[in-house]
Amino acid sequence: MYCTYTARTMAEEDDTRIRILQSLRGKICEAKNLGPCPGPNRLRDLCTFCTISLDQEEVFRTKISEKSPSPFYGEDFYFEIPRPFQYLSFYVYAKSVFRDLPVGKVAIRKEDLCKYSGKEHWFCLQPVDPNSEVQGKVHLEMRLNELITENGSVCQQLVVRIIECQGLPLINGQSCDPYATVSLVGPARSDQKKTKVKKKTSNPQFEETFYFEVTRSSSYTKKSHFQVEEEDIEKLEIKVDLWNNGNLAQDVFLGETRVSVKILRNDSIHRAWYLLQPKGNGNKTSKPDDLGSLRLNVTYTEDNVLPSGCYTPLRNLLLKSPDVKPISASAAHILGDICRERYDVVLPVVRLLLHHNRLVPFVSAIAELELSQTQEANTIFRGNSLATRCIDDMMKIVGRGYLTVTLKSVLDEICESNKTCEIDPVKLKEGDNVEVNKENLQLYVQKVFSSITQSSVSCPPLMCDVFRSLRHMASKRFPNDPHVQYSAVSSFVFLRFFAFAVLSPHTFQLRPHHPDPEVSRTLTLISKTIQTLGSWGSLSKNKLSSFKESYMYEFFKSFQEDKCIEEVKKFLDEISSNVSKESSGMEDSVVLKEGEVHKRAQGKKRIGKKNFKKRWLRVTNVELSYHKQRGKEALCVIPVKNIVAVEKLDENAFTRKNMFQVIHGEKPLYIQASNCVEANEWIEVLSQVSRCNPGRLSTFHPSAYLSGSWLCCKATSESQPGCKPCTTTMLVNIQLDIDCDREIERIFSVFSSNCSKLQKMEDACASIAVYQGPQMEQEDYSLFTIQDPKETFHTVQAIRQVLEELQEHHVAIRSSITAKYGSQENPIVGKTS
């Protein structure tokens, strides 16, 4: 879900929206020297795992590691963050029979995430203290009233209203039963009052008012604006604690905030939102070093995406890049040139050009430039150049479904069968039979190799177009080498695509987690073999003697070289031929997302209680289905073309968080996701895949129809049209997941952070043009590719101009939407004791 705000921009539109999009990517690497955990078991006897939480909501979990006080996790993660949060936390748990035992945590404030962006850091684990596990915010109102007592003296009455809370945590996976205590505390007093308990909600509406007397030590009749002694003002404060009512169990602390009474010195009424804070300073009994440490790589990104019209000049400048001659003078090439050390800057350009069908001509142009600088055919596309990075990203984006169709089933078999395939004599374990291992490995390699070489019909047309272009240009650059046309393609499709996917299946969503060490070793051997077999088709004669490891030399002798060469060349011919390739049937059924959810019973039976059951939900670009378990036959299939709306469901419908509804021909399908990230992803995928359906609804009911009426609008007719406008779906490509405005915003951010390099490039162009050659270049200028200084100079100036205009849009919009401190969007960080 997008965070949106209404704003007035510099454009002609009066009402526009800025989207604040948060994302998180990184890796949970490993832990070391994990300390003791609660319970009778020693940590070295327990397996551990790691989780990620937004505040107190778990959104990611690694697989369980081996028994070790220094476990390796190696888990990559990426997800969009759909809501505000205070802390990003990483928890280490020890797996036990009865319950998971917390070992320690790393909690990073949102404001501090930028300090660690993109680099690995070791973090000391902190103790997991229940009094510090908080989230949410509270809305308070305070005012002072003057009262005249029976004896004629004047006293001050402090009025505190608890209005509501938002975003309280789940308790045991369910919405809590919250209540609040309100206390006036000072050196010599502590008056406490309590609200009513609100059942099954994370957003309780309290609307309760409490009164506290604040008096002077002596009676007086003179009225004043504020009649509390100055020394008392500094010491008195309102303390609000949120609790979950445990009924028979112990109440659970949810968070607190403290507000000094002196805030009323200038305002007679104070009303604001406050973030809940931990109780006191938490538990300090354990030293951080006693619990061990965790190695993490975390990159938090926040994109402030403006209305689409603001990006038109920069978009047009980038989209004309393929037509600029020489290509090195284009805006897209200049971006890659000034940020050679950053691999991630190429991805937004690839996505943008891909969405607008401009990627193939751009890739062809930059590949031709690289080929012109390549002196030997056997080094073709070996480096980490702009061309190879663009093609790598293109294959990862458009080839995900291709990998699923080609490799997923065989990789599942390899990862789940647990057959040993080690053939290195040095690494063999006691009892291993090297001949059996060799047969296992050969069988797996043959399955993977056959799956690849027989998959040409499923290769995406865009990949075929790029391969065809590479093949033609390589043959033209090295006309006397008949094999270079194959190596130009195999260096990408085998070495950088299939072999990489085999080595890291979790990176391409082919497996849910990083494989364990033994399976990972098997995949390494298979990947290495596939790279070599893939290169055979581009060699005149393969030389097995070139292998450094003797065991690999013996293993490769078991393959029929001539047959493999023939199969590889046939495959490369098919995916890079001059015959126009039509779209394959593979695209008719691409799995977009699947996972476990809780589904509310449809209520078709007259007898029996409607309840929630675990189901396996699966969505393709053709249908939505749910199953009793993964791999089981579908219990219900809903064609995507029948979906007319996908919307969030209010918590009050079933007193459950993270619920959404799929509205189709029959009754709405009500689904609860495991967390806010999962709910957001389901809604996004289903909304995008159905956005062009005829008959889409313009309004919907945000709650459910129960007991003869809609809970949201109280309408009694179940067929009553919705009472709330449907969410506008952004126009993106569902299979490629491209939001062009967001990609351009990222490109703008990269350009803006490299203005000094743009200036250097402009100076270099001016210097070369004036002195008629590169002999006057400064040392810094050699980092740039400047073939035509005049054309490059004009492009750099155009880039700087559109950056200035876009920056003005940002300043204007941000100034108009800056939320007041204490508002719902920008709550006050409450003080702690």
C-alpha positions in Angstrom: 0.0 0.0 0.0 1.3 3.5 -0.8 1.5 6.2 1.8 -0.1 9.2 0.0 -0.6 12.8 0.9 -2.6 15.6 -0.8 -0.4 18.5 -1.9 -0.4 21.5 -4.2 2.4 21.3 -6.7 4.1 23.6 -9.2 2.3 21.8 -12.0 -1.2 22.9 -13.3 -2.9 20.2 -11.2 -4.4 21.4 -7.9 -4.8 18.1 -6.3 -1.9 15.7 -6.6 -0.3 13.0 -4.5 3.2 12.1 -3.4 3.8 8.5 -2.7 6.2 7.6 0.1 7.5 4.1 -0.7 9.7 2.2 1.7 11.7 -0.9 0.9 14.3 -3.0 2.7 16.8 -5.4 1.3 19.9 -7.1 2.7 21.3 -10.3 4.2 21.3 -12.1 7.5 24.8 -13.5 7.3 25.8 -15.3 10.5 26.0 -15.2 14.3 28.9 -15.9 16.5 29.6 -16.7 20.1 25.9 -17.0 21.0 25.4 -16.8 24.8 23.2 -18.7 27.1 19.4 -18.7 26.5 16.6 -19.2 29.1 15.7 -22.7 30.0 17.6 -25.9 31.0 19.1 -26.6 27.6 22.5 -25.6 26.6 22.6 -23.4 23.4 25.1 -25.7 21.7 22.5 -28.4 21.9 19.9 -26.3 20.2 19.3 -25.2 16.6 18.8 -21.5 16.0 17.0 -19.3 13.5 16.7 -15.5 13.0 13.6 -13.3 12.4 13.0 -9.8 11.1 10.3 -7.6 12.8 8.9 -4.2 12.0 8.5 -3.0 15.6 6.8 -6.2 17.0 5.4 -7.7 13.8 7.5 -10.5 12.4 7.8 -10.3 8.6 10.6 -12.7 7.8 12.1 -15.9 9.2 15.2 -17.8 8.2 15.3 -21.5 8.1 16.6 -23.4 11.2 20.4 -23.7 11.3 22.6 -26.5 12.5 23.4 -27.0 16.2 26.2 -24.4 16.7 26.9 -21.4 18.9 28.2 -19.7 15.7 25.6 -20.5 13.0 25.7 -19.4 9.4 22.3 -18.3 8.0 23.1 -16.7 4.6 19.6 -15.6 4.0 18.8 -12.7 1.5 15.7 -10.7 2.1 13.7 -8.0 0.2 10.3 -6.6 0.9 8.3 -3.4 0.6 7.4 -1.8 3.9 3.7 -0.9 3.8 3.4 1.1 7.0 5.2 3.4 9.4 7.5 1.8 11.9 9.9 2.9 14.7 12.4 0.0 14.9 13.7 -2.7 12.6 14.6 -5.6 14.8 16.5 -8.9 14.2 15.8 -11.7 16.7 17.8 -14.8 17.3 15.8 -17.7 18.7 16.8 -21.2 19.8 14.4 -23.9 18.7 13.0 -25.9 21.6 10.4 -28.7 21.9 7.8 -26.6 23.7 8.6 -23.0 22.6 11.2 -21.0 20.9 13.7 -19.4 23.3 14.9 -15.8 22.6 18.7 -15.5 22.6 19.0 -11.8 21.8 18.1 -9.1 19.4 19.4 -6.2 17.3 17.1 -3.3 17.2 17.8 -0.4 14.9 15.8 2.9 14.9 14.4 3.8 11.5 16.4 7.1 11.7 19.6 5.2 12.1 19.2 2.7 9.3 21.1 5.1 6.8 24.3 4.6 8.9 24.5 1.0 8.0 23.2 1.1 4.4 24.8 -1.3 1.9 27.6 -2.5 4.1 28.1 -5.5 6.4 28.3 -4.8 10.1 28.6 -6.9 13.3 26.0 -6.0 15.9 26.1 -7.0 19.5 22.9 -8.9 20.6 20.9 -7.1 23.2 18.6 -8.9 25.7 15.0 -9.5 24.8 13.1 -7.7 27.5 9.3 -7.8 27.4 9.1 -4.3 28.7 11.0 -3.0 25.7 9.0 -4.8 23.0 6.5 -2.0 22.1 4.9 -0.5 19.1 2.0 1.9 18.2 0.9 5.4 19.1 -1.6 7.1 21.4 -3.7 10.2 20.8 -4.0 12.4 24.0 -5.6 15.7 24.9 -4.7 17.7 28.0 -6.1 20.9 29.4 -6.3 22.9 32.7 -9.6 24.0 34.3 -9.9 26.4 37.2 -12.2 25.3 40.0 -13.5 27.2 43.1 -13.7 25.0 46.1 -16.3 25.2 48.9 -14.1 27.4 51.0 -13.6 29.9 48.2 -10.1 28.9 47.2 -9.1 28.3 43.6 -7.5 25.1 42.4 -6.4 23.8 39.1 -7.9 20.6 37.6 -6.0 18.7 35.0 -8.2 17.1 32.4 -6.7 14.2 30.4 -8.6 12.6 27.5 -7.4 9.3 26.1 -8.9 9.4 22.6 -7.5 6.4 20.7 -4.5 4.2 19.9 -3.2 2.9 16.6 -0.9 0.0 15.6 -0.7 -1.9 18.9 1.0 -5.3 18.5 -0.6 -8.7 18.0 -0.6 -11.0 21.0 -0.1 -14.6 20.1 -1.0 -13.8 16.5 -4.3 -12.1 17.4 -5.5 -8.6 18.1 -5.1 -7.7 21.7 -7.6 -6.7 24.4 -6.0 -3.3 25.3 -6.7 -0.9 28.2 -4.8 2.2 29.4 -3.8 3.5 32.8 -3.4 7.2 33.2 -1.3 8.6 36.1 -0.3 12.0 37.3 3.1 11.5 38.8 5.5 13.7 40.7 7.9 13.7 43.7 5.1 13.3 46.3 2.1 11.9 44.4 1.0 9.3 42.0 -2.7 9.2 41.1 -3.7 6.5 38.7 -6.9 5.9 36.7 -7.9 3.2 34.2 -9.9 2.9 31.0 -12.3 0.2 30.0 -10.9 -2.9 28.2 -11.5 -2.9 24.4 -11.9 -6.3 23.0 -9.9 -7.7 20.0 -8.5 -4.6 18.5 -5.1 -3.1 17.7 -6.7 0.3 17.1 -8.9 0.9 20.2 -11.2 3.9 20.4 -11.2 4.8 24.1 -12.7 8.3 24.3 -12.4 8.4 28.1 -11.7 11.5 30.2 -10.0 11.6 33.6 -9.7 14.5 36.1 -6.7 15.2 38.4 -6.6 18.0 41.0 -3.4 20.2 40.9 -3.4 22.5 44.0 -1.2 25.0 45.8 0.0 24.5 49.3 -2.1 27.4 50.6 -5.6 28.7 49.7 -5.9 31.8 47.5 -8.6 33.6 45.6 -6.7 35.3 42.8 -7.2 33.8 39.4 -4.3 33.4 37.0 -3.7 31.6 33.7 -1.5 29.0 35.3 -1.5 28.7 39.1 0.9 25.8 39.7 4.2 26.7 41.4 7.1 26.8 38.9 9.1 24.1 40.8 6.0 21.8 40.6 5.5 22.4 36.9 9.0 21.0 36.2 8.3 17.8 38.1 4.7 16.8 37.4 3.9 14.7 34.3 1.2 12.5 32.9 2.1 8.9 32.4 0.0 6.7 30.0 0.6 3.0 30.0 -1.0 0.6 27.5 -1.7 -3.0 28.6 -3.2 -6.1 27.1 -5.8 -7.6 29.4 -4.6 -11.2 30.2 -7.9 -12.3 31.8 -6.6 -15.3 33.8 -3.0 -14.8 32.6 -0.7 -11.9 33.5 -1.4 -8.6 31.7 1.2 -7.7 29.0 2.8 -4.3 28.8 2.3 -2.7 25.4 4.1 0.6 25.8 4.1 4.0 27.6 4.5 7.7 27.0 5.1 10.6 29.4 4.0 14.2 28.9 5.2 17.0 31.2 2.4 19.2 32.6 4.5 22.3 31.9 3.6 21.8 28.2 0.3 23.6 29.1 2.3 26.7 30.2 1.8 28.3 26.7 -1.3 26.4 25.4 -4.5 26.0 27.4 -5.2 22.8 25.5 -2.6 20.4 24.2 -3.7 17.7 21.8 -1.2 15.4 20.0 -0.2 11.9 18.9 2.7 10.2 20.8 4.7 7.2 19.9 4.7 4.5 22.6 8.1 3.9 24.3 9.7 1.0 26.3 9.1 0.9 30.0 11.9 2.8 31.8 15.3 1.8 30.3 14.5 -1.9 29.9 16.4 -4.8 31.5 20.1 -4.0 32.0 21.1 -7.2 33.8 22.8 -8.8 30.8 25.9 -7.5 29.2 25.6 -7.3 25.4 28.8 -9.2 24.9 27.5 -12.1 26.8 24.8 -12.8 24.2 27.0 -12.9 21.1 26.8 -10.9 17.8 25.0 -11.0 14.5 26.5 -10.0 11.1 23.9 -8.1 8.9 23.8 -6.3 5.6 20.8 -3.9 5.6 19.8 -1.3 3.0 16.7 0.8 3.7 15.3 2.9 0.9 12.7 5.6 1.0 11.4 6.9 -2.3 9.4 10.1 -2.4 7.6 9.6 -5.7 6.1 12.8 -7.2 3.1 13.0 -9.6 4.0 11.5 -13.0 4.0 14.8 -14.8 7.0 16.0 -12.8 9.2 13.3 -14.3 8.4 14.0 -18.0 11.6 15.9 -18.9 14.0 13.4 -17.2 11.9 10.5 -18.6 12.2 11.8 -22.2 15.9 12.4 -21.8 16.5 8.8 -20.7 14.2 7.3 -23.3 16.0 8.9 -26.2 19.3 7.4 -25.0 19.3 4.5 -27.6 19.1 7.0 -30.4 22.0 9.2 -29.2 25.2 8.9 -31.2 27.7 8.0 -29.9 25.9 6.0 -27.2 28.4 7.2 -24.6 26.9 10.7 -24.9 23.5 9.5 -23.8 21.9 10.1 -20.4 21.6 6.4 -19.6 25.2 5.7 -20.4 26.4 8.8 -18.5 24.6 7.5 -15.4 26.4 4.2 -15.6 29.7 6.0 -16.3 29.7 8.2 -13.2 28.6 5.3 -11.0 30.7 2.4 -12.2 31.3 1.2 -8.7 27.6 0.9 -7.9 26.0 -2.1 -9.4 22.5 -1.2 -8.3 22.2 2.0 -10.3 21.8 0.2 -13.6 18.6 -1.6 -12.5 16.3 1.5 -12.6 17.5 2.3 -16.1 16.9 -1.2 -17.3 13.4 -1.3 -15.8 12.5 2.0 -17.4 13.8 1.2 -20.9 12.2 -2.3 -20.6 8.8 -0.9 -19.8 8.9 1.5 -22.8 10.3 -1.2 -25.2 13.6 0.7 -25.5 16.0 -1.7 -23.9 17.1 -3.9 -26.9 18.4 -0.9 -29.0 20.2 0.5 -25.9 21.8 -2.8 -25.0 22.8 -3.4 -28.6 24.4 0.1 -28.8 26.4 -0.3 -25.5 27.4 -3.9 -26.4 28.7 -2.7 -29.8 30.8 0.0 -28.0 32.3 -2.7 -25.7 33.0 -5.0 -28.6 34.9 -2.3 -30.4 37.2 -2.1 -27.4 37.6 -5.9 -27.1 40.8 -7.1 -28.8 40.5 -10.9 -28.4 37.5 -13.1 -29.1 38.1 -15.3 -26.1 37.7 -12.3 -23.7 34.3 -11.3 -25.1 31.9 -10.0 -22.4 34.0 -11.2 -19.6 34.1 -8.0 -17.5 31.7 -6.2 -15.3 30.8 -3.5 -17.9 27.7 -1.5 -18.4 26.6 -3.8 -21.1 27.0 -7.0 -19.1 25.3 -5.4 -16.0 22.3 -4.3 -18.2 21.9 -7.8 -19.7 22.3 -9.5 -16.3 19.5 -7.3 -14.8 17.3 -7.9 -17.9 17.6 -11.6 -17.6 16.8 -11.5 -13.9 13.7 -9.4 -14.6 12.2 -11.1 -17.6 13.6 -14.6 -17.1 12.2 -15.4 -13.7 9.2 -17.4 -15.1 11.6 -19.0 -17.6 13.8 -20.3 -14.7 10.8 -21.5 -12.8 9.6 -23.6 -15.8 13.1 -24.9 -16.6 14.8 -25.5 -13.3 12.4 -25.4 -10.3 11.3 -29.1 -10.4 14.8 -30.5 -10.7 16.2 -28.1 -8.0 13.4 -29.1 -5.7 14.4 -32.7 -6.2 18.0 -32.0 -5.5 17.3 -29.9 -2.4 14.8 -32.4 -0.9 16.4 -35.7 -1.7 19.6 -35.1 0.4 21.7 -37.4 -1.8 25.5 -36.9 -1.3 27.4 -35.7 -4.4 30.8 -34.9 -3.0 33.6 -36.1 -5.4 36.5 -34.2 -3.9 38.6 -36.8 -2.0 39.7 -34.2 0.5 36.1 -33.3 1.4 34.7 -36.9 1.6 33.2 -37.8 4.9 33.7 -41.1 6.7 31.5 -43.8 5.0 31.0 -41.9 1.8 31.3 -43.9 -1.5 32.9 -41.7 -4.1 31.5 -43.8 -7.0 28.0 -43.5 -5.7 28.4 -39.8 -5.1 29.7 -39.5 -8.7 26.7 -41.3 -10.1 24.4 -39.0 -8.0 26.1 -35.9 -9.3 26.1 -37.1 -12.9 22.4 -37.8 -12.7 21.6 -34.4 -11.4 23.9 -32.6 -13.9 22.3 -34.5 -16.7 18.8 -33.5 -15.5 19.7 -29.9 -15.2 21.6 -29.9 -18.5 18.7 -31.5 -20.4 16.2 -29.2 -18.8 18.2 -26.2 -20.1 19.0 -27.4 -23.6 15.4 -28.5 -24.2 13.9 -25.2 -22.9 14.3 -22.9 -26.0 10.6 -22.8 -26.6 10.1 -21.1 -23.2 12.9 -18.6 -23.5 11.3 -15.1 -23.3 11.2 -13.3 -26.7 13.1 -10.2 -25.3 16.0 -12.4 -24.2 16.0 -14.0 -27.7 16.1 -10.5 -29.3 19.1 -9.5 -27.2 21.0 -12.8 -27.8 20.3 -12.5 -31.6 21.8 -9.0 -31.5 24.8 -10.1 -29.5 25.5 -13.0 -31.9 25.3 -10.8 -35.0 27.6 -8.1 -33.6 30.2 -10.6 -32.3 30.4 -12.3 -35.7 30.8 -8.9 -37.3 33.6 -7.9 -34.9 35.5 -11.2 -35.2 34.6 -12.5 -38.7 37.5 -15.1 -38.7 36.3 -16.9 -35.5 33.3 -19.1 -36.2 32.8 -19.9 -32.5 32.5 -16.3 -31.2 28.9 -16.1 -32.2 28.2 -18.9 -29.7 30.4 -17.6 -26.9 28.8 -14.2 -27.0 25.5 -15.9 -26.1 26.7 -18.7 -23.8 28.7 -16.3 -21.7 25.3 -14.9 -20.6 22.7 -17.6 -20.7 24.9 -20.4 -19.2 27.5 -18.6 -17.0 25.5 -15.6 -15.8 21.9 -16.9 -15.9 21.4 -20.7 -15.5 24.6 -21.5 -13.6 24.0 -18.6 -11.2 20.4 -19.7 -10.6 21.5 -23.2 -9.8 24.1 -21.9 -7.4 21.7 -19.5 -5.6 18.1 -20.7 -6.2 16.8 -18.6 -3.3 17.9 -15.4 -5.1 15.5 -16.2 -8.0 12.6 -17.4 -5.7 13.2 -21.0 -6.9 13.6 -22.0 -3.3 12.3 -20.3 -0.1 15.6 -20.4 1.7 19.4 -20.7 1.3 20.3 -24.4 1.0 22.1 -26.1 3.8 25.9 -26.6 3.5 25.8 -30.1 2.0 23.2 -29.2 -0.6 24.9 -25.9 -1.3 28.1 -27.9 -2.1 26.1 -30.1 -4.5 24.7 -27.1 -6.2 28.2 -25.6 -6.5 29.5 -28.7 -8.3 26.4 -28.7 -10.6 26.8 -25.0 -11.4 30.5 -25.4 -12.2 29.7 -28.3 -14.5 26.9 -26.5 -16.3 29.2 -23.5 -16.9 31.8 -25.8 -18.5 29.2 -27.8 -20.5 27.7 -24.5 -21.7 31.1 -23.3 -22.9 31.7 -26.5 -25.0 29.4 -25.3 -27.7 31.5 -22.2 -28.2 34.9 -24.0 -28.4 36.5 -25.7 -31.4 37.9 -28.3 -29.1 37.5 -28.6 -25.4 40.6 -29.3 -23.4 39.8 -31.3 -20.3 43.5 -31.0 -19.2 42.8 -27.3 -18.4 41.0 -28.3 -15.2 43.0 -27.6 -12.1 41.2 -30.3 -10.0 42.0 -33.8 -11.0 38.7 -35.1 -9.6 36.8 -32.7 -11.9 38.9 -33.9 -14.9 37.9 -37.5 -14.1 34.3 -36.5 -13.7 34.0 -34.6 -17.0 35.4 -37.6 -18.8 32.1 -39.3 -18.2 30.3 -36.9 -20.5 30.1 -37.4 -24.2 31.8 -34.3 -25.4 30.6 -34.3 -29.0 27.0 -35.0 -28.0 27.1 -32.1 -25.5 28.6 -29.7 -28.0 25.9 -30.6 -30.4 23.1 -30.1 -27.9 24.5 -26.7 -26.7 24.9 -25.3 -30.2 21.4 -26.4 -31.1 20.1 -24.7 -28.0 22.1 -21.5 -28.7 20.9 -21.5 -32.3 17.3 -21.7 -31.2 17.4 -18.9 -28.7 19.4 -16.5 -30.9 18.2 -17.4 -34.5 17.1 -14.8 -37.0 13.6 -16.3 -37.0 11.1 -14.1 -35.2 10.1 -15.9 -32.0 6.5 -15.8 -31.0 5.4 -15.7 -27.4 5.5 -19.2 -25.9 2.7 -20.9 -24.0 4.8 -20.7 -20.9 3.4 -17.2 -20.2 -0.1 -18.6 -20.1 0.5 -19.8 -16.5 3.1 -17.9 -14.6 2.9 -18.3 -10.8 3.0 -14.7 -9.4 2.8 -15.5 -5.7 1.8 -18.4 -3.4 1.9 -19.0 0.3 0.0 -20.0 3.4 -2.9 -17.8 4.6 -6.0 -18.0 6.8 -9.2 -18.0 4.8 -12.6 -17.4 6.2 -15.2 -20.1 5.4 -17.5 -18.9 2.6 -20.6 -19.9 4.7 -22.3 -22.0 2.0 -23.4 -24.6 4.5 -26.5 -23.8 6.6 -25.2 -25.7 9.6 -21.8 -25.0 11.2 -19.9 -22.0 12.4 -18.1 -19.8 9.9 -14.4 -19.9 10.9 -10.9 -19.4 9.6 -8.8 -22.2 8.3 -5.2 -22.5 7.0 -5.1 -22.7 3.2 -2.4 -22.6 0.5 -3.2 -19.6 -1.7 -1.8 -19.5 -5.3 -2.2 -16.8 -7.9 -1.1 -16.9 -11.5 -1.9 -14.5 -14.3 -4.8 -16.8 -15.2 -6.4 -17.8 -11.9 -6.6 -17.6 -8.1 -6.9 -20.8 -6.3 -6.7 -22.1 -2.7 -5.7 -25.6 -1.6 -5.8 -27.5 1.7 -2.0 -27.9 1.5 0.7 -27.0 -0.9 0.7 -29.4 -3.8 -2.8 -30.7 -3.1 -5.7 -30.4 -5.6 -7.4 -27.0 -5.6 -10.5 -26.6 -3.4 -11.6 -23.5 -5.3 -10.5 -21.8 -8.5 -11.4 -18.2 -9.3 -10.5 -17.0 -12.8 -8.6 -13.7 -12.7 -10.9 -12.3 -15.2 -13.8 -12.5 -12.7 -12.1 -10.4 -10.0 -13.6 -6.9 -9.8 -11.8 -5.5 -6.8 -9.1 -6.3 -4.2 -9.2 -4.2 -1.1 -8.1 -4.1 2.5 -10.6 -5.2 5.1 -11.2 -3.1 8.3 -10.0 -4.8 11.5 -13.5 -4.5 13.1 -15.0 -7.0 10.5 -13.5 -10.1 12.2 -11.3 -8.5 14.9 -8.2 -9.6 12.9 -5.3 -7.6 11.4 -3.8 -7.9 7.9 -7.0 -9.0 6.2 -8.1 -8.3 2.6 -11.0 -9.2 0.4 -11.1 -10.5 -3.2 -14.5 -9.5 -4.7 -15.6 -11.7 -7.6 -18.9 -13.1 -9.0 -19.9 -14.7 -5.7 -19.5 -13.6 -2.1 -16.2 -11.8 -1.3 -13.3 -14.1 -0.4 -11.9 -13.0 3.0 -8.2 -13.7 3.6 -5.9 -13.0 6.5 -2.2 -12.8 5.7 0.5 -13.6 8.2 1.8 -10.0 8.5 1.5 -6.6 6.9 4.2 -7.2 4.3 2.5 -10.4 3.1 -0.9 -8.7 3.0 0.6 -5.8 1.0 2.2 -8.2 -1.5 -1.0 -10.2 -2.0 -3.1 -7.0 -2.6 -0.6 -5.6 -5.0 -0.3 -8.8 -7.1 -4.0 -9.5 -7.2 -4.8 -5.8 -8.0 -2.3 -5.6 -10.8 -3.3 -8.9 -12.5 -7.0 -7.9 -12.5 -6.7 -4.1 -13.1 -7.9 -4.3 -16.7 -10.8 -6.6 -16.1 -14.2 -5.4 -17.4 -16.7 -4.5 -14.7 -14.2 -3.5 -12.1 -16.0 -1.8 -9.1 -15.7 1.8 -8.3 -16.8 1.4 -4.7 -16.6 -1.3 -2.1 -17.5 -2.1 1.5 -14.4 -1.9 3.8 -16.1 -4.1 6.3 -18.2 -7.3 6.3 -21.9 -8.0 6.0 -22.8 -9.6 9.4 -26.1 -10.0 11.3 -28.2 -8.5 8.5 -26.2 -5.3 7.8 -22.9 -3.9 6.6 -20.7 -3.0 9.6 -19.2 0.0 7.7 -22.3 1.8 6.5 -25.1 0.0 8.3 -26.9 -0.7 5.0 -29.3 -3.7 5.4 -29.2 -5.0 1.8 -26.3 -7.3 1.1 -26.4 -6.1 -2.6 -26.0 -2.4 -1.5 -23.3 -0.7 -3.6 -20.0 0.0 -1.7 -19.7 3.0 0.6 -16.0 3.7 -0.1 -14.1 4.5 -3.4 -11.9 1.6 -4.6 -8.1 2.1 -4.5 -6.6 3.4 -7.7 -4.2 0.7 -9.1 -0.9 2.0 -10.5 -0.3 1.0 -14.1 2.6 -1.3 -13.9 3.6 -4.5 -15.6 2.5 -7.3 -13.2 5.1 -9.9 -14.4 7.9 -7.3 -14.5 6.7 -5.3 -11.5 7.8 -2.0 -12.9 6.7 1.3 -11.4 8.3 3.8 -13.9 7.8 6.9 -11.8 9.5 5.2 -8.9 12.4 4.1 -11.1 12.9 7.7 -12.4 12.8 9.0 -8.8 15.7 6.6 -8.0 17.6 7.7 -11.1 17.1 11.3 -10.0 18.4 10.5 -6.5 21.5 8.9 -8.0 22.2 11.8 -10.3 21.6 14.3 -7.5 24.1 12.5 -5.2 26.7 12.6 -8.0 26.5 16.2 -9.1 30.2 16.7 -8.4 31.0 13.9 -10.9 28.6 15.4 -13.5 30.5 18.7 -13.1 33.8 16.9 -13.6 32.5 15.3 -16.7 31.3 18.6 -18.0 34.7 20.2 -17.3 36.4 17.3 -19.0 34.3 17.7 -22.2 35.0 21.5 -22.2 38.8 20.8 -21.8 38.9 18.2 -24.5 36.9 20.4 -26.9 39.1 23.5 -26.3 42.4 21.7 -26.5 41.4 19.6 -29.4 42.2 16.2 -27.9 42.6 14.2 -24.7 46.2 15.1 -24.1 45.1 17.8 -21.6 42.8 15.6 -19.6 43.2 15.6 -15.8 43.6 12.3 -14.1 40.0 12.3 -12.9 38.7 12.7 -16.5 40.1 9.3 -17.5 37.3 7.7 -15.5 34.8 8.9 -18.1 34.0 7.6 -21.6 34.0 10.7 -23.8 33.9 9.9 -27.5 32.2 13.1 -28.6 32.9 15.9 -26.1 30.4 18.4 -27.6 27.5 15.9 -27.7 28.4 14.7 -24.2 28.7 18.3 -22.9 25.2 19.1 -24.2 23.7 15.9 -22.6 25.3 16.7 -19.2 23.9 20.2 -19.3 20.5 18.9 -20.1 20.7 16.4 -17.2 21.7 19.2 -14.8 18.8 21.4 -16.0 16.2 18.7 -15.5 17.6 17.8 -12.1 17.3 21.4 -11.0 13.7 21.5 -12.2 12.8 18.2 -10.5 14.5 19.4 -7.3 12.2 22.5 -7.3 9.2 20.2 -7.6 10.5 18.2 -4.6 11.0 21.3 -2.5 7.6 22.7 -3.3 5.7 19.5 -2.6 7.5 18.7 0.6 6.9 22.2 2.0 3.2 21.8 1.3 2.9 18.3 3.0 5.2 18.6 6.0 3.1 17.2 8.8 3.0 19.1 12.0 5.0 17.5 14.8 2.4 15.7 17.0 0.1 14.9 14.1 -1.0 11.4 13.3 1.5 11.3 10.4 4.3 12.8 12.5 3.8 11.7 16.1 5.9 13.0 19.0 8.5 10.6 20.3 7.4 10.2 23.9 9.9 10.6 26.7 10.8 7.7 28.9 11.8 7.6 32.6 
